[in-house]
Amino acid sequence: MKVLGIETSCDECSAAIVEDGEKILSNVIATQIPFHAPWSGVVPEIASRKHTEWIYAVAKEALEKAELDVKDIDAVAVTNRPGLSGSLLVGLSFAKAFAWALNIPFIAIDHMLAHLYAPRLLPDNRPEYPFLGLLVSGGHTIICRADNFDDITVLGTTIDDAAGEAFDKVAKFYNFGYPGGKVIDDMSHNGDSGAFNFPLPSLHKGDHRYDVSYSGLKTAVINQLEMFRVKKEFTNEDIAASFQKIAVEILLRALLNAAQDTGLCTIVAGGGVAANSLLRIRLAEQKHLRCVFPPLDLCGDNGAMIAGIGYHYLVRGERSPLNTTVCARVTGFKKKYP
């Protein structure tokens, strides 16, 4: 079965064709980074307009790269949650029209579940269920147990800012550049991670053994820099490296707690922050665990993961009605403190 996957949840306009949920025939990703860079963040109105301008051409290119005609497509999968409502509506509307015109099945997808599926598109290192999932995408930071492609149990999540949000906000405050995650990662290679002794969150109230918090770290880096300075002289690269060190340690602490308590030895990461080089290094150091990351081009939002996971819903006989709409948020992906 050849499935066309459409992803427009934020600022990546992507279309891909995946065969039988595993073989990527094409994966076209048109990034909007240059259009949002002047504001150091995604502007929803710009994002939805660019999706409207690009979606036809992106889907057409995906078909051409796969050397397929529209009549060769057996079904359509599309992100409808979570994300920016305006952006989601563009992809959803296109997918509905495509499916209706060809009289083929259509399925709406939660793209956070798709991020967790992305590493299963790897032919040589495909993780088997159950495993621990680390979802670090946009405004979400989630630690979960995955028992199937659509069966996850959220164990921990953020009680305030997500990891990606913290990277973006620190980068924006210091004018490091955009997107913040990649910029800080690149800068950190030339910085001293011991220049600042930023604190780990205590999370001492309630049951937060698997939860994370980035509000305190963000405040320390932006408003209390001198309080945590170790070196007399420092550079922007030192700030980036010191921040990234603690940001990754926050994730690791909660993730390793979950691995210890569940007894699961396989960790599967997905989402934009899964591209972070220090996170990959630190997890690779955990010799008692098998850590699976998607390739860099499948860390961010992409159509291949949508088509891949969509296949499994479709073969199970599930379909979405044409009156399906978008949902900006998904319940259970954030917690309150305590």
TORZARO-40903 format. One line per 3 residues: number of its first residue (from 1); their letters; for each residue x, y, z of N, C-alpha, C. Coordinates in nm, 3 decimals, padded with zeros to 5 digits, m for minus. Example, Ala and Ser with C-alpha at 12.3 -4.5 7.8 and 13.67 -1.06 7.14 Angstrom:
2
1 = as = 01.319:m00.569:00.780:01.230:m00.450:00.780:01.320:m00.330:00.780; 01.285:m00.225:00.708:01.367:m00.106:00.714:01.290:00.003:00.787
This chain:
338
1 = mkv = 00.084:m00.120:00.000:00.000:00.000:00.000:00.088:00.125:00.000; 00.063:00.216:m00.092:00.138:00.341:m00.101:00.054:00.453:m00.041; 00.106:00.514:00.066:00.033:00.616:00.139:00.101:00.752:00.121
4 = lgi = 00.022:00.851:00.084:00.069:00.989:00.078:00.053:01.050:00.217; 00.162:01.100:00.274:00.157:01.164:00.405:00.174:01.314:00.393; 00.088:01.389:00.460:00.091:01.536:00.457:00.113:01.588:00.598
7 = ets = 00.210:01.676:00.615:00.242:01.734:00.746:00.256:01.885:00.734; 00.165:01.958:00.803:00.171:02.105:00.805:00.134:02.157:00.944; 00.184:02.091:01.048:00.140:02.128:01.183:00.200:02.258:01.234
10 = cde = 00.315:02.297:01.179:00.379:02.420:01.227:00.438:02.497:01.109; 00.570:02.493:01.091:00.632:02.572:00.985:00.706:02.488:00.883; 00.688:02.356:00.886:00.743:02.268:00.783:00.628:02.222:00.695
13 = csa = 00.642:02.245:00.564:00.542:02.198:00.470:00.598:02.072:00.404; 00.539:01.958:00.435:00.600:01.832:00.391:00.498:01.736:00.332; 00.542:01.666:00.231:00.464:01.557:00.173:00.558:01.441:00.144
16 = aiv = 00.512:01.321:00.168:00.596:01.203:00.148:00.510:01.086:00.103; 00.575:00.989:00.042:00.506:00.866:00.004:00.584:00.750:00.063; 00.514:00.669:00.141:00.574:00.555:00.208:00.497:00.429:00.170
19 = edg = 00.568:00.324:00.137:00.506:00.199:00.097:00.504:00.100:00.213; 00.385:00.049:00.242:00.365:m00.052:00.346:00.419:m00.011:00.483; 00.417:00.118:00.511:00.455:00.168:00.642:00.602:00.164:00.673
22 = eki = 00.686:00.127:00.575:00.828:00.109:00.602:00.921:00.173:00.499; 00.888:00.159:00.373:00.980:00.202:00.267:00.947:00.344:00.221; 01.040:00.436:00.246:01.021:00.575:00.206:01.054:00.589:00.057
25 = lsn = 00.952:00.623:m00.022:00.972:00.644:m00.165:01.008:00.789:m00.196; 00.960:00.879:m00.114:00.995:01.022:m00.125:00.960:01.091:00.005; 01.029:01.200:00.035:01.001:01.277:00.156:01.047:01.420:00.131
28 = via = 00.955:01.504:00.091:00.986:01.643:00.055:00.950:01.733:00.173; 01.046:01.815:00.215:01.025:01.907:00.328:01.064:02.047:00.284; 00.967:02.137:00.283:00.993:02.278:00.250:00.991:02.357:00.380
31 = tqi = 01.106:02.411:00.418:01.116:02.482:00.545:01.084:02.630:00.530; 01.023:02.685:00.634:00.989:02.827:00.635:01.083:02.909:00.721; 01.194:02.852:00.762:01.285:02.920:00.855:01.319:03.063:00.813
34 = pfh = 01.356:03.089:00.686:01.392:03.227:00.649:01.280:03.328:00.671; 01.155:03.282:00.664:01.041:03.374:00.678:01.009:03.405:00.824; 01.052:03.319:00.915:01.025:03.339:01.057:01.148:03.391:01.134
37 = apw = 01.265:03.380:01.072:01.389:03.420:01.139:01.388:03.564:01.189; 01.332:03.661:01.114:01.333:03.799:01.165:01.261:03.817:01.298; 01.171:03.726:01.330:01.096:03.734:01.457:01.146:03.633:01.559
40 = sgv = 01.248:03.557:01.525:01.306:03.455:01.614:01.201:03.358:01.667; 01.104:03.330:01.586:00.999:03.236:01.625:00.895:03.226:01.515; 00.810:03.124:01.524:00.710:03.102:01.421:00.595:03.201:01.435
43 = vpe = 00.563:03.269:01.326:00.448:03.360:01.320:00.333:03.282:01.256; 00.229:03.248:01.330:00.123:03.161:01.279:00.062:03.206:01.147; 00.037:03.335:01.131:m00.024:03.384:01.008:00.066:03.361:00.887
46 = ias = 00.195:03.387:00.904:00.290:03.363:00.796:00.295:03.213:00.764; 00.298:03.132:00.868:00.308:02.987:00.849:00.191:02.934:00.766; 00.069:02.971:00.801:m00.047:02.918:00.729:m00.051:02.969:00.585
49 = rkh = m00.010:03.092:00.563:m00.009:03.145:00.426:00.093:03.073:00.339; 00.210:03.045:00.396:00.313:02.974:00.319:00.269:02.831:00.288; 00.204:02.767:00.382:00.152:02.633:00.355:00.053:02.636:00.239
52 = tew = m00.034:02.739:00.238:m00.131:02.752:00.131:m00.062:02.769:m00.004; 00.045:02.847:m00.006:00.119:02.871:m00.130:00.195:02.747:m00.178; 00.244:02.666:m00.084:00.339:02.560:m00.118:00.281:02.420:m00.128
55 = iya = 00.169:02.392:m00.063:00.128:02.253:m00.043:00.111:02.177:m00.175; 00.053:02.240:m00.277:00.033:02.170:m00.404:00.167:02.131:m00.466; 00.260:02.226:m00.471:00.390:02.200:m00.532:00.469:02.096:m00.454
58 = vak = 00.460:02.099:m00.323:00.532:02.002:m00.239:00.478:01.861:m00.262; 00.346:01.848:m00.266:00.286:01.717:m00.292:00.320:01.667:m00.433; 00.319:01.758:m00.529:00.354:01.722:m00.666:00.498:01.673:m00.675
61 = eal = 00.588:01.741:m00.602:00.729:01.700:m00.602:00.746:01.563:m00.537; 00.668:01.536:m00.432:00.675:01.405:m00.366:00.636:01.294:m00.463; 00.533:01.318:m00.543:00.491:01.219:m00.643:00.599:01.201:m00.749
64 = eka = 00.657:01.311:m00.793:00.759:01.304:m00.898:00.883:01.229:m00.849; 00.926:01.258:m00.727:01.045:01.191:m00.674:01.021:01.041:m00.654; 00.899:01.005:m00.625:00.865:00.863:m00.608:00.837:00.797:m00.742
67 = eld = 00.835:00.879:m00.848:00.805:00.831:m00.984:00.669:00.763:m00.989; 00.571:00.832:m00.930:00.435:00.781:m00.924:00.337:00.884:m00.980; 00.222:00.834:m01.021:00.111:00.918:m01.062:00.011:00.923:m00.946
70 = vkd = m00.079:01.021:m00.949:m00.178:01.031:m00.841:m00.260:00.903:m00.829; m00.283:00.835:m00.940:m00.365:00.713:m00.938:m00.294:00.595:m00.872; m00.163:00.611:m00.846:m00.087:00.505:m00.780:m00.099:00.513:m00.627
73 = ida = m00.156:00.621:m00.577:m00.168:00.640:m00.432:m00.292:00.567:m00.381; m00.272:00.485:m00.277:m00.381:00.403:m00.224:m00.458:00.470:m00.110; m00.393:00.564:m00.041:m00.458:00.629:00.073:m00.381:00.755:00.109
76 = vav = m00.444:00.839:00.191:m00.383:00.965:00.235:m00.386:00.971:00.388; m00.273:01.006:00.448:m00.264:01.031:00.591:m00.220:01.175:00.612; m00.276:01.241:00.713:m00.245:01.384:00.733:m00.250:01.418:00.882
79 = tnr = m00.162:01.507:00.923:m00.165:01.556:01.061:m00.287:01.644:01.083; m00.362:01.617:01.189:m00.470:01.709:01.227:m00.460:01.755:01.372; m00.353:01.708:01.444:m00.335:01.746:01.584:m00.197:01.700:01.630
82 = pgl = m00.139:01.761:01.735:m00.160:01.900:01.775:m00.078:01.993:01.685; m00.094:02.122:01.702:m00.019:02.216:01.620:m00.090:02.350:01.609; m00.045:02.432:01.516:m00.109:02.561:01.490:m00.233:02.537:01.405
85 = sgs = m00.346:02.585:01.451:m00.473:02.554:01.385:m00.473:02.595:01.238; m00.426:02.716:01.208:m00.425:02.763:01.070:m00.339:02.676:00.980; m00.223:02.637:01.030:m00.134:02.551:00.953:m00.194:02.412:00.933
88 = llv = m00.250:02.356:01.039:m00.311:02.224:01.031:m00.424:02.220:00.928; m00.503:02.327:00.925:m00.618:02.331:00.834:m00.578:02.324:00.688; m00.462:02.382:00.654:m00.418:02.379:00.515:m00.390:02.236:00.472
91 = gls = m00.309:02.164:00.548:m00.277:02.026:00.514:m00.399:01.936:00.516; m00.484:01.953:00.618:m00.603:01.870:00.631:m00.697:01.891:00.513; m00.717:02.016:00.473:m00.806:02.046:00.361:m00.752:01.987:00.231
94 = fak = m00.621:01.998:00.212:m00.560:01.942:00.090:m00.576:01.790:00.088; m00.550:01.727:00.201:m00.559:01.581:00.208:m00.701:01.533:00.185; m00.797:01.601:00.244:m00.937:01.564:00.223:m00.974:01.572:00.075
97 = afa = m00.936:01.683:00.011:m00.970:01.703:m00.130:m00.904:01.596:m00.217; m00.777:01.564:m00.187:m00.703:01.463:m00.262:m00.773:01.328:m00.250; m00.807:01.291:m00.128:m00.870:01.161:m00.104:m01.010:01.155:m00.167
100 = wal = m01.085:01.262:m00.154:m01.221:01.265:m00.210:m01.219:01.256:m00.362; m01.126:01.331:m00.424:m01.119:01.333:m00.570:m01.084:01.196:m00.627; m01.002:01.120:m00.555:m00.959:00.989:m00.603:m01.039:00.874:m00.543
103 = nip = m01.131:00.910:m00.451:m01.214:00.809:m00.383:m01.127:00.703:m00.314; m01.029:00.752:m00.236:m00.941:00.663:m00.161:m00.952:00.695:m00.012; m00.909:00.603:00.075:m00.920:00.625:00.220:m00.837:00.744:00.267
106 = fia = m00.883:00.801:00.377:m00.819:00.917:00.438:m00.816:00.895:00.589; m00.700:00.925:00.652:m00.687:00.906:00.796:m00.616:01.025:00.858; m00.670:01.078:00.968:m00.611:01.191:01.039:m00.520:01.139:01.150
109 = idh = m00.405:01.203:01.167:m00.298:01.151:01.252:m00.257:01.251:01.360; m00.230:01.197:01.479:m00.165:01.273:01.587:m00.015:01.272:01.559; 00.041:01.387:01.528:00.179:01.386:01.481:00.281:01.363:01.593
112 = mla = 00.238:01.368:01.719:00.329:01.330:01.827:00.350:01.178:01.826; 00.244:01.103:01.802:00.258:00.959:01.786:00.344:00.928:01.664; 00.331:01.009:01.561:00.410:00.988:01.439:00.558:01.011:01.465
115 = hly = 00.592:01.109:01.549:00.734:01.131:01.584:00.793:01.007:01.649; 00.713:00.940:01.730:00.762:00.819:01.796:00.773:00.703:01.698; 00.699:00.713:01.589:00.705:00.608:01.486:00.824:00.629:01.392
118 = apr = 00.873:00.751:01.381:00.978:00.783:01.283:01.099:00.689:01.287; 01.151:00.653:01.406:01.266:00.561:01.407:01.233:00.422:01.352; 01.105:00.387:01.346:01.068:00.256:01.291:01.074:00.255:01.138
121 = llp = 01.102:00.370:01.078:01.124:00.375:00.934:01.267:00.336:00.898; 01.351:00.315:01.000:01.489:00.272:00.975:01.489:00.123:00.941; 01.547:00.084:00.829:01.541:m00.058:00.790:01.630:m00.149:00.875
124 = dnr = 01.738:m00.094:00.932:01.837:m00.179:00.998:01.835:m00.173:01.151; 01.763:m00.079:01.208:01.768:m00.061:01.353:01.628:m00.038:01.409; 01.531:m00.113:01.357:01.392:m00.088:01.392:01.362:m00.136:01.534
127 = pey = 01.319:m00.046:01.625:01.290:m00.088:01.763:01.160:m00.166:01.772; 01.156:m00.262:01.862:01.037:m00.342:01.884:00.967:m00.297:02.011; 00.835:m00.313:02.013:00.757:m00.278:02.131:00.770:m00.387:02.237
130 = pfl = 00.758:m00.352:02.367:00.741:m00.216:02.419:00.875:m00.145:02.434; 00.872:m00.011:02.438:00.992:00.067:02.464:00.954:00.198:02.533; 01.055:00.264:02.585:01.035:00.397:02.643:01.049:00.500:02.532
133 = gll = 00.955:00.592:02.527:00.961:00.696:02.426:00.998:00.830:02.487; 01.084:00.904:02.416:01.118:01.041:02.454:01.075:01.130:02.339; 00.967:01.204:02.361:00.914:01.293:02.258:00.948:01.436:02.293
136 = vsg = 01.035:01.496:02.213:01.080:01.633:02.239:01.062:01.714:02.110; 00.940:01.764:02.093:00.905:01.834:01.970:00.828:01.960:02.002; 00.880:02.075:01.956:00.808:02.200:01.974:00.773:02.228:02.118
139 = ght = 00.644:02.246:02.145:00.599:02.275:02.280:00.574:02.153:02.366; 00.623:02.037:02.323:00.598:01.913:02.398:00.729:01.849:02.442; 00.728:01.801:02.565:00.834:01.715:02.616:00.765:01.604:02.693
142 = iic = 00.774:01.481:02.640:00.695:01.370:02.693:00.783:01.246:02.709; 00.772:01.182:02.823:00.833:01.051:02.846:00.719:00.952:02.860; 00.722:00.847:02.779:00.608:00.757:02.776:00.651:00.612:02.757
145 = rad = 00.560:00.522:02.784:00.577:00.381:02.751:00.496:00.356:02.624; 00.559:00.297:02.524:00.491:00.265:02.399:00.475:00.114:02.387; 00.350:00.068:02.380:00.321:m00.074:02.364:00.277:m00.108:02.222
148 = nfd = 00.247:m00.005:02.143:00.214:m00.022:02.003:00.222:00.116:01.937; 00.203:00.121:01.807:00.218:00.249:01.737:00.118:00.354:01.784; 00.003:00.310:01.835:m00.098:00.405:01.883:m00.135:00.382:02.028
151 = dit = m00.053:00.310:02.100:m00.082:00.276:02.240:00.033:00.323:02.328; 00.023:00.446:02.377:00.127:00.499:02.465:00.067:00.538:02.599; 00.148:00.524:02.702:00.111:00.568:02.836:00.206:00.678:02.876
154 = vlg = 00.154:00.798:02.897:00.239:00.910:02.935:00.282:00.893:03.080; 00.412:00.883:03.101:00.467:00.869:03.236:00.507:01.004:03.293; 00.563:01.088:03.211:00.608:01.218:03.257:00.604:01.319:03.144
157 = tti = 00.595:01.444:03.181:00.593:01.551:03.082:00.637:01.680:03.150; 00.629:01.791:03.078:00.673:01.916:03.137:00.562:01.978:03.223; 00.602:02.046:03.328:00.504:02.116:03.410:00.499:02.264:03.373
160 = dda = 00.586:02.307:03.281:00.584:02.446:03.236:00.634:02.453:03.092; 00.754:02.502:03.070:00.810:02.509:02.935:00.858:02.372:02.889; 00.849:02.349:02.759:00.908:02.229:02.700:01.055:02.256:02.671
163 = age = 01.130:02.151:02.644:01.274:02.166:02.617:01.298:02.256:02.496; 01.226:02.230:02.389:01.244:02.311:02.268:01.213:02.457:02.290; 01.109:02.485:02.370:01.074:02.623:02.401:01.187:02.693:02.476
166 = afd = 01.249:02.623:02.569:01.359:02.681:02.647:01.477:02.716:02.557; 01.512:02.627:02.465:01.620:02.656:02.371:01.587:02.780:02.289; 01.465:02.788:02.238:01.426:02.901:02.154:01.425:03.032:02.231
169 = kva = 01.377:03.029:02.355:01.366:03.152:02.433:01.502:03.205:02.475; 01.593:03.115:02.512:01.728:03.159:02.548:01.799:03.216:02.426; 01.786:03.149:02.313:01.850:03.196:02.190:01.794:03.332:02.148
172 = kfy = 01.664:03.349:02.164:01.602:03.477:02.126:01.648:03.590:02.218; 01.656:03.563:02.349:01.695:03.668:02.443:01.836:03.719:02.414; 01.927:03.627:02.382:02.066:03.666:02.359:02.098:03.690:02.211
175 = nfg = 01.995:03.689:02.128:02.013:03.712:01.984:02.116:03.616:01.923; 02.109:03.490:01.966:02.201:03.390:01.912:02.166:03.353:01.768; 02.038:03.360:01.734:01.994:03.320:01.601:01.873:03.228:01.609
178 = ypg = 01.827:03.187:01.492:01.707:03.105:01.482:01.727:02.998:01.375; 01.681:02.876:01.398:01.609:02.824:01.516:01.702:02.800:01.633; 01.651:02.827:01.753:01.734:02.829:01.872:01.802:02.698:01.905
181 = gkv = 01.732:02.586:01.886:01.791:02.457:01.921:01.917:02.426:01.845; 01.914:02.444:01.714:02.032:02.415:01.632:02.144:02.515:01.658; 02.106:02.643:01.672:02.207:02.747:01.695:02.283:02.721:01.825
184 = idd = 02.210:02.693:01.934:02.274:02.668:02.063:02.359:02.543:02.057; 02.309:02.439:01.990:02.387:02.316:01.975:02.519:02.344:01.903; 02.513:02.418:01.795:02.634:02.450:01.719:02.731:02.536:01.801
187 = msh = 02.678:02.635:01.872:02.763:02.722:01.954:02.830:02.644:02.066; 02.760:02.546:02.120:02.811:02.473:02.235:02.940:02.398:02.207; 02.962:02.364:02.082:03.084:02.291:02.047:03.210:02.375:02.074
190 = ngd = 03.194:02.506:02.077:03.306:02.597:02.101:03.299:02.664:02.237; 03.214:02.612:02.325:03.197:02.674:02.456:03.237:02.583:02.570; 03.249:02.643:02.689:03.284:02.571:02.812:03.156:02.546:02.891
193 = sga = 03.115:02.419:02.901:02.990:02.387:02.969:03.000:02.404:03.121; 03.122:02.428:03.171:03.140:02.451:03.314:03.152:02.598:03.350; 03.130:02.686:03.254:03.143:02.829:03.280:03.035:02.881:03.373
196 = fnf = 02.919:02.816:03.371:02.808:02.853:03.458:02.754:02.727:03.524; 02.723:02.737:03.648:02.670:02.623:03.724:02.519:02.640:03.742; 02.447:02.626:03.632:02.302:02.644:03.637:02.237:02.530:03.714
199 = plp = 02.124:02.558:03.783:02.063:02.456:03.870:01.970:02.361:03.797; 01.959:02.240:03.850:01.856:02.147:03.809:01.729:02.177:03.889; 01.609:02.160:03.829:01.485:02.183:03.905:01.468:02.076:04.013
202 = slh = 01.413:02.116:04.127:01.397:02.020:04.237:01.272:01.933:04.221; 01.160:01.992:04.176:01.035:01.917:04.158:01.003:01.830:04.280; 01.010:01.889:04.397:00.997:01.812:04.520:00.853:01.794:04.565
205 = kgd = 00.759:01.864:04.503:00.619:01.850:04.543:00.545:01.754:04.451; 00.467:01.665:04.510:00.386:01.575:04.429:00.468:01.464:04.364; 00.403:01.395:04.272:00.465:01.281:04.205:00.521:01.327:04.071
208 = hry = 00.648:01.364:04.070:00.709:01.419:03.948:00.839:01.348:03.914; 00.849:01.221:03.945:00.974:01.147:03.922:01.012:01.142:03.774; 00.912:01.145:03.687:00.940:01.137:03.543:00.911:01.269:03.471
211 = dvs = 00.882:01.374:03.547:00.849:01.503:03.485:00.972:01.592:03.471; 00.957:01.694:03.388:01.065:01.791:03.367:01.010:01.932:03.383; 01.102:02.026:03.406:01.067:02.167:03.418:01.181:02.250:03.361
214 = ysg = 01.147:02.348:03.280:01.251:02.433:03.219:01.236:02.580:03.253; 01.131:02.616:03.325:01.109:02.755:03.359:01.222:02.810:03.447; 01.263:02.731:03.548:01.369:02.777:03.638:01.502:02.792:03.567
217 = lkt = 01.537:02.697:03.481:01.662:02.705:03.406:01.660:02.826:03.313; 01.549:02.847:03.246:01.536:02.962:03.156:01.553:03.093:03.234; 01.492:03.102:03.351:01.504:03.223:03.434:01.649:03.244:03.478
220 = avi = 01.716:03.136:03.517:01.855:03.146:03.561:01.946:03.196:03.449; 01.926:03.145:03.329:02.011:03.182:03.217:01.984:03.325:03.171; 01.859:03.365:03.175:01.823:03.497:03.122:01.834:03.608:03.227
223 = nql = 01.789:03.581:03.349:01.779:03.689:03.449:01.878:03.679:03.564; 01.945:03.564:03.580:02.032:03.546:03.696:02.171:03.496:03.655; 02.217:03.540:03.540:02.341:03.488:03.484:02.459:03.502:03.581
226 = emf = 02.473:03.620:03.641:02.587:03.647:03.730:02.585:03.557:03.854; 02.468:03.521:03.899:02.455:03.439:04.018:02.518:03.301:04.001; 02.521:03.253:03.878:02.568:03.117:03.854:02.700:03.113:03.775
229 = rvk = 02.764:03.230:03.763:02.889:03.237:03.687:03.003:03.173:03.766; 03.084:03.090:03.697:03.201:03.026:03.757:03.329:03.090:03.704; 03.335:03.113:03.575:03.451:03.175:03.511:03.444:03.327:03.520
232 = kef = 03.561:03.390:03.534:03.565:03.536:03.538:03.530:03.594:03.402; 03.589:03.538:03.299:03.560:03.581:03.162:03.482:03.471:03.092; 03.384:03.511:03.014:03.304:03.410:02.945:03.258:03.464:02.809
235 = tne = 03.214:03.372:02.725:03.166:03.405:02.591:03.022:03.359:02.575; 02.961:03.401:02.465:02.826:03.354:02.435:02.824:03.202:02.418; 02.932:03.150:02.363:02.942:03.005:02.347:02.943:02.934:02.482
238 = dia = 03.003:02.998:02.584:03.002:02.940:02.718:02.859:02.937:02.775; 02.784:03.044:02.751:02.645:03.047:02.797:02.566:02.934:02.731; 02.583:02.920:02.599:02.511:02.817:02.525:02.547:02.677:02.574
241 = asf = 02.675:02.652:02.593:02.719:02.519:02.636:02.672:02.487:02.777; 02.679:02.584:02.867:02.637:02.561:03.005:02.486:02.537:03.013; 02.411:02.615:02.935:02.266:02.596:02.931:02.231:02.458:02.874
244 = qki = 02.291:02.424:02.762:02.259:02.297:02.697:02.291:02.178:02.787; 02.401:02.187:02.862:02.439:02.078:02.952:02.328:02.047:03.051; 02.273:02.150:03.115:02.169:02.128:03.215:02.037:02.091:03.148
247 = ave = 02.008:02.151:03.033:01.884:02.118:02.961:01.879:01.970:02.928; 01.992:01.914:02.888:01.998:01.771:02.857:01.992:01.688:02.984; 02.059:01.733:03.091:02.057:01.659:03.217:01.916:01.649:03.275
250 = ill = 01.836:01.753:03.255:01.697:01.750:03.302:01.622:01.635:03.235; 01.641:01.622:03.105:01.577:01.513:03.031:01.628:01.377:03.078; 01.759:01.367:03.091:01.819:01.239:03.128:01.774:01.192:03.265
253 = ral = 01.766:01.283:03.359:01.727:01.244:03.495:01.590:01.178:03.496; 01.493:01.241:03.430:01.358:01.185:03.426:01.353:01.056:03.344; 01.426:01.054:03.233:01.424:00.938:03.144:01.487:00.816:03.210
256 = lna = 01.599:00.836:03.277:01.666:00.724:03.344:01.586:00.674:03.463; 01.516:00.764:03.530:01.424:00.720:03.636:01.318:00.627:03.579; 01.264:00.664:03.465:01.159:00.583:03.403:01.214:00.448:03.357
259 = aqd = 01.335:00.449:03.302:01.397:00.323:03.258:01.420:00.230:03.377; 01.466:00.286:03.488:01.492:00.205:03.608:01.363:00.145:03.663; 01.259:00.226:03.668:01.135:00.181:03.731:01.054:00.086:03.643
262 = tgl = 01.060:00.103:03.512:00.982:00.018:03.422:01.058:m00.107:03.380; 01.189:m00.103:03.389:01.270:m00.215:03.344:01.286:m00.223:03.193; 01.238:m00.122:03.122:01.252:m00.119:02.976:01.393:m00.073:02.939
265 = cti = 01.455:m00.144:02.849:01.595:m00.117:02.814:01.612:m00.049:02.679; 01.501:m00.029:02.606:01.509:00.040:02.478:01.443:00.176:02.490; 01.516:00.281:02.447:01.464:00.417:02.448:01.460:00.466:02.304
268 = vag = 01.344:00.516:02.263:01.326:00.567:02.128:01.295:00.716:02.137; 01.375:00.796:02.069:01.358:00.942:02.073:01.298:00.992:01.944; 01.221:01.100:01.953:01.162:01.161:01.835:01.136:01.308:01.859
271 = ggv = 01.130:01.385:01.751:01.107:01.529:01.761:01.233:01.608:01.734; 01.217:01.738:01.716:01.329:01.824:01.677:01.446:01.821:01.772; 01.420:01.817:01.904:01.529:01.818:02.002:01.606:01.685:01.999
274 = aan = 01.547:01.582:01.940:01.617:01.454:01.927:01.739:01.465:01.835; 01.749:01.577:01.763:01.866:01.601:01.679:01.983:01.658:01.758; 01.959:01.696:01.884:02.064:01.758:01.965:02.183:01.664:01.984
277 = sll = 02.302:01.711:01.954:02.421:01.625:01.956:02.457:01.581:02.098; 02.443:01.669:02.198:02.477:01.631:02.335:02.380:01.527:02.389; 02.252:01.541:02.358:02.154:01.442:02.401:02.189:01.304:02.344
280 = rir = 02.228:01.301:02.220:02.265:01.173:02.157:02.391:01.114:02.222; 02.487:01.199:02.253:02.611:01.153:02.316:02.583:01.099:02.456; 02.506:01.174:02.533:02.480:01.133:02.671:02.399:01.004:02.679
283 = lae = 02.304:00.987:02.587:02.228:00.862:02.586:02.313:00.746:02.537; 02.403:00.772:02.444:02.493:00.666:02.396:02.585:00.617:02.506; 02.610:00.701:02.607:02.695:00.663:02.719:02.627:00.564:02.814
286 = qkh = 02.495:00.553:02.801:02.420:00.461:02.889:02.429:00.320:02.830; 02.537:00.251:02.860:02.566:00.122:02.795:02.463:00.013:02.825; 02.389:00.031:02.932:02.288:m00.070:02.968:02.158:m00.050:02.891
289 = lrc = 02.152:00.057:02.811:02.031:00.088:02.737:02.058:00.088:02.587; 01.958:00.051:02.510:01.963:00.065:02.365:01.885:00.190:02.328; 01.953:00.287:02.269:01.891:00.414:02.236:01.880:00.429:02.085
292 = vfp = 01.759:00.453:02.036:01.733:00.462:01.893:01.687:00.602:01.859; 01.759:00.666:01.768:01.724:00.799:01.720:01.689:00.792:01.572; 01.595:00.874:01.526:01.572:00.882:01.383:01.685:00.960:01.318
295 = pld = 01.709:00.942:01.187:01.806:01.027:01.119:01.762:01.173:01.130; 01.856:01.264:01.110:01.827:01.406:01.133:01.710:01.457:01.051; 01.695:01.408:00.928:01.586:01.458:00.844:01.449:01.407:00.887
298 = lcg = 01.446:01.311:00.980:01.320:01.261:01.033:01.295:01.305:01.177; 01.385:01.389:01.231:01.364:01.441:01.367:01.258:01.550:01.368; 01.269:01.643:01.275:01.170:01.749:01.266:01.041:01.698:01.203
301 = dng = 00.945:01.789:01.185:00.818:01.750:01.125:00.840:01.707:00.980; 00.781:01.595:00.941:00.799:01.543:00.806:00.681:01.454:00.768; 00.658:01.444:00.639:00.545:01.366:00.591:00.566:01.217:00.598
304 = ami = 00.693:01.171:00.598:00.720:01.027:00.598:00.667:00.960:00.723; 00.686:01.023:00.838:00.638:00.961:00.962:00.485:00.956:00.964; 00.420:01.055:00.900:00.274:01.058:00.893:00.223:00.944:00.805
307 = agi = 00.285:00.929:00.688:00.246:00.821:00.598:00.275:00.685:00.660; 00.390:00.674:00.728:00.430:00.547:00.787:00.333:00.498:00.892; 00.300:00.584:00.987:00.207:00.542:01.093:00.065:00.531:01.038
310 = gyh = 00.033:00.615:00.939:m00.100:00.610:00.879:m00.132:00.475:00.819; m00.031:00.411:00.761:m00.049:00.278:00.700:m00.107:00.179:00.800; m00.060:00.182:00.924:m00.103:00.084:01.024:m00.249:00.106:01.065
313 = ylv = m00.292:00.231:01.071:m00.434:00.257:01.096:m00.519:00.205:00.980; m00.472:00.230:00.859:m00.549:00.195:00.740:m00.565:00.044:00.723; m00.457:m00.032:00.748:m00.468:m00.178:00.732:m00.554:m00.238:00.843
316 = rge = m00.570:m00.164:00.950:m00.658:m00.209:01.059:m00.804:m00.177:01.026; m00.824:m00.107:00.916:m00.959:m00.076:00.872:m01.013:00.058:00.919; m00.928:00.138:00.982:m00.975:00.267:01.033:m00.974:00.373:00.923
319 = rsp = m01.072:00.461:00.927:m01.084:00.572:00.833:m01.130:00.695:00.910; m01.101:00.813:00.857:m01.151:00.936:00.918:m01.259:00.995:00.828; m01.368:01.045:00.886:m01.473:01.107:00.804:m01.426:01.241:00.747
322 = lnt = m01.488:01.284:00.639:m01.446:01.408:00.574:m01.483:01.533:00.654; m01.560:01.516:00.762:m01.589:01.631:00.847:m01.490:01.642:00.964; m01.384:01.562:00.961:m01.278:01.571:01.064:m01.218:01.710:01.064
325 = tvc = m01.194:01.765:01.181:m01.133:01.897:01.190:m01.002:01.889:01.267; m00.943:02.005:01.295:m00.812:02.009:01.360:m00.828:02.029:01.509; m00.722:01.995:01.581:m00.718:02.014:01.727:m00.580:02.067:01.763
328 = arv = m00.575:02.188:01.815:m00.447:02.252:01.843:m00.372:02.184:01.956; m00.445:02.126:02.052:m00.380:02.064:02.167:m00.434:01.924:02.190; m00.353:01.843:02.256:m00.393:01.708:02.292:m00.384:01.696:02.443
331 = tgf = m00.491:01.650:02.505:m00.492:01.640:02.653:m00.394:01.534:02.700; m00.340:01.555:02.818:m00.249:01.458:02.879:m00.103:01.479:02.845; m00.073:01.580:02.761:00.065:01.603:02.721:00.136:01.706:02.808
334 = kkk = 00.065:01.765:02.904:00.127:01.858:02.999:00.069:01.836:03.137; 00.150:01.867:03.239:00.106:01.854:03.377:00.114:01.987:03.449; 00.041:01.993:03.560:00.050:02.111:03.644:00.130:02.077:03.770
337 = yp = 00.184:02.180:03.834:00.266:02.162:03.953:00.194:02.220:04.074; 00.179:02.149:04.185:00.234:02.016:04.214:00.145:01.906:04.156
